[in-house]
Structure formats: structure tokens, C-alpha cells
Amino acid sequence: MSWVNIALLSAAVFGAVNILDSHLLSKRMPGLRAFLLPIGIIHLIYSLVLFRLFPLPGDIGVGILLAAVASGMLRTASVTIMLYTLKREEVSRVVPVVYTYPIFVAIMAVPLLGESLHYLGWLAIIIVVMGAVILSSRQNQSGSTNRLSKSLFLLFGASLLLAMADITSKYVLGYISFWNLFWVSALCMSTIFLLFSMRPHVLKQLINMKQRNTALAIMGLNELLAPIAILLSLWAIERGPVSLVSTIVSSRPIFVVIFALILSRISPTFLDWQPGRGLLALRLIAIAMIVSGITIIHLL
């Protein structure tokens, strides 16, 4: 597959992950720490297994290793902020704001990585990001559209951290494989999540959860999909220009909205999502913009 198709597949899988994250945080888990503890354990297992299967090159320098760790830390910080916000906000509003990050990636990639973008590339990035921002709007009770929530600055902080993680990843992938970078990132994520959530009262919350087996089964599915999405994105970054790969991966709001719309018809209580006709029309326009931007990238 081309890096464009790999990135697009990553966006689709990430969209499903975001939907499951939102459901677990808003409907199933007693708190953020209780949500992060099983994830930390699962990613620790991933990192240890892949460490054995894909050891680091023998000649890797300390600087490259530190850069790989920095990439994992930055990505973990961004994910943590996004998960924290998902506990308070609707998924179809949180994800689009975070995924304005291709603008930051493009700005940093030119001076730091020496990438050059044709004016059509810049146009595609702007169109995709504008579509993502439009997707993050919502309506109040009177039917008018509200601006972004009070979490805006927090979410843009997560966006900047994610951009820095992708820039660092592109640099590191010049020296190690995407498998290596994935397990380093997974180890960073598991370490931070476990330090944050390994508490006696959190263990008690998990033991006393209602419908615990169902929640853990959904989480197991989620944490099977999440590594696939991350691996695909790192593979695409390894093969293509990071500014355009990030732009395509940021199209995941399309899939979040589509999946949320389908679920609102099949299982209305699965998500707290009320599209409304006017807002749905606005989101369809935004989706058309994102698709147009990706089409331009395909033609470059």
C-alpha cells in the first residue's frame, strides 16, 4: 500500500478507537485512573513482547534513543489530555480540535526536517484543518451554534504535543524501524499510566465495577485496535512526508462522526451524541472539505 492509503486506514481505525474511548469513559469506567490502569498493563505487555521480537539496532546512539523516548512521552501526554477531556466533552467535538495538529507539523517540518511543500500541499492542510474545526462546533438548546468549549486551550495544547511527537518520530524513524519506535512509545505510555493510576482505591473501583466483564471486553477490543492504528500511522510516517501523513491521519473526525451517526441509529445510548439536522448538515460540509483536502494530497 502507498503511505497515503496506510495513513487513511490508520485514521479509520483511530476513529473507532475514539468512539470506544468515549463510551468507556462516559458510560463504563468509574474514573480516568480506572480507565488508564488496564491500558497501562496491556501496553506494558505489548512493549515487552515487541522488545524481544524487534530489538533496537546495536549501533543506535544515546541521542536517538532519547529522541524515541521523547516522542513516546509527548504522544502519551497528548493522549492523556484528550482522554481527560473525553470524560467531560462529546467525542465528536474533542477529536477534531486535537487533530488540527497538522498545521503545527507542517510549520515545524519545513525548518526542522527540511521538508518542502507545494502550495497545493499547504492548501490541502488548511482545508482539512478547517473542516476538522467546523466538525467540532455544536448547538445549544436554542439551536444556534456555540463556539468551542472552555477546554479549547487544553485541547490545542494536546494538538501541539502531538505535532511535536510526529516531528520527533519522523526523525527517529530514519534510524530505527516503526516496530522499535512503537514498543518504546508503548513502554513510555505504560510507565506514565501505571504511575498515575496504580492506587489501592483504583484497584478497588475496578473490582467493584458494575458489568465489569463487559467493560473489560470492550477495553480489550479497544486496546487491540489502538496499537494497530498507532503502528499504521508510524509506518506511514516512515514512508511519507510527515506533514502530509499527519494531515491524512487527522481526518479521523470523519470516521468518528460516521461511526457515531451509525451508532446513534443502532444503539442510541452507546454515546451521548445528538447530531440535530442543522448541525448534521454543517458536519457534512466539513466532511466534504476534509475529503477534498485528502483528494488533493492523493493527486500530489
Secondary structure, 3 states (H helix, E strand, C coil): CCHHHHHHHHHHHHHHHHHHHHHHHHHHCCCHHHHHHHHHHHHHHHHHHHHHHCCCCCCCCHHHHHHHHHHHHHHHHHHHHHHHHHCCCCHHHHHHHHCCCHHHHHHHHHHHHCCCCCHHHHHHHHHHHHHHHHHCCEECCCCCEECCCCCHHHHHHHHHHHHHHHHHHHHHCCCCCHHHHHHHHHHHHHHHHHHHHCCHHHHHHHHCCCCHHHHHHHHHHHHHHHHHHHHHHHHHHHHCCHHHHHHHHCCHHHHHHHHHHHHHHHCCCCCCCCCCHHHHHHHHHHHHHHHHHHHHHHHC
